[in-house]
Amino acid sequence: MASDHRPTLATVARAAGVSLKTASRVMNDEPHVAPGTRERVRAAALELGFRRNAAAADLARGGRAPLVGFVTADIANRFFASVGAGMEQGLQGSGYQLVTASSGEDAVRERQLTEAFLERRVAALVIAPTDVDHRYLAREVDDGPPVVLVDRPAPGIEADTVVIDNEGGARQAVDHLVAHGHRRIALVGDHARLWTAQERRLAFLRAMAEHGLAVPGSRLREGAHDAAAAQRLVAELLDDADPPTALVTANNRITVGALHVLHARRTTGASIPALVGFDDFELADLLGVTVVAYDMAEIGRQAAFLALERTADPTLPARRRTVPTRLVPRGSGEVPPA
């Protein structure tokens, strides 16, 4: 039977010759329906191509949609794509599906997306925080669906959080470069307002201090939120009167920007500094880039597990899971100082 419109439950009820209430009971697998009637309704639904709206049915019963909303900071970044893939793995078999939207590191956009997910009564909410104040979520953390933060904690609330071992990763990068003879080491970081950028900068400075190495302000560059900004900052560093012999780049996009600058210098015969990047990235192994790596998907898996556990027991205290890092030497971090 062809139709220009998607069939409704009322259409199914008319075709089966039953009341709307009876058709609803059948499609929701409720008891107290005669077997013959149940078979007639299901046959009509199949013929009409009717598809039950599970989310609407859950909401009508006062429940939540079987969805987990993920507000990512940058959907184009492989890091957040891998986190999302890990979340999908962690949710398998749970009956929940992942829905993703990107804030683009915009605090206003993040709040709009968060509120949109809450209005749609998602079963859980996972956020990569960008905003500097998340007190607007306090009531949801206390009384709403589970809220899990990934990559960064959120100021103003206590919620389940999954982060990377930024301290250990920065220390591994500095220790590795110092072991290869470097003393003039610079850090190129993301926006200073971001928690991860702050953590990696502080950890870098602590590791340098433990080696007895001072870091002039000129060797701390921040604001490299994309590859173009990273290229500009790295070029400025290397054109300095006292340039660093080694670079620590604080995320994968910055590393890519730095590689463009190093490639250009290599073609002119200029000296090339050593490089250790935070975050692994596609083709880093073929390009010989030494990185501080970790299991990106594990961040998402842990976020999913935390959300499911809190769904089962909302009284659990706020927890923090830390994903460990490891240094992967591939050549760029092993270049001796010129």
Buried (B, 14 or more C-beta within 10 A) or exposed (E): EEEEEEBBBEBBBBBBEBEEEBBBBBBEEEEEBEEEBBEBBBEBBEEBEBEBBEBEBBBEEEEBBBBBBBBBBBBEBBBBBBBBBBBBBBBEEBEBEBBBBBBBBBBEBBBBBBEEBBEBBBBBBBBBBBBEEBEEBBEBBEEBBBBBBBBBBBEBBEBBBBBBBBBBBBBBBBBBBBEBEBBBBBBBBBBEEBBBBBBBBEBBBEBBEEBEBEBEEBBBBBBBBBBEBBBBBBBBBBEEEEBBBBBBBBBBBBBBBBBBBBEEBEEEEEEBBBBBBBBBBEEBEEBBBBBBBBBBBBBBBBBBBBBBBBBEEEEEEBBEBBBEBBBBEBEBBBBEBE
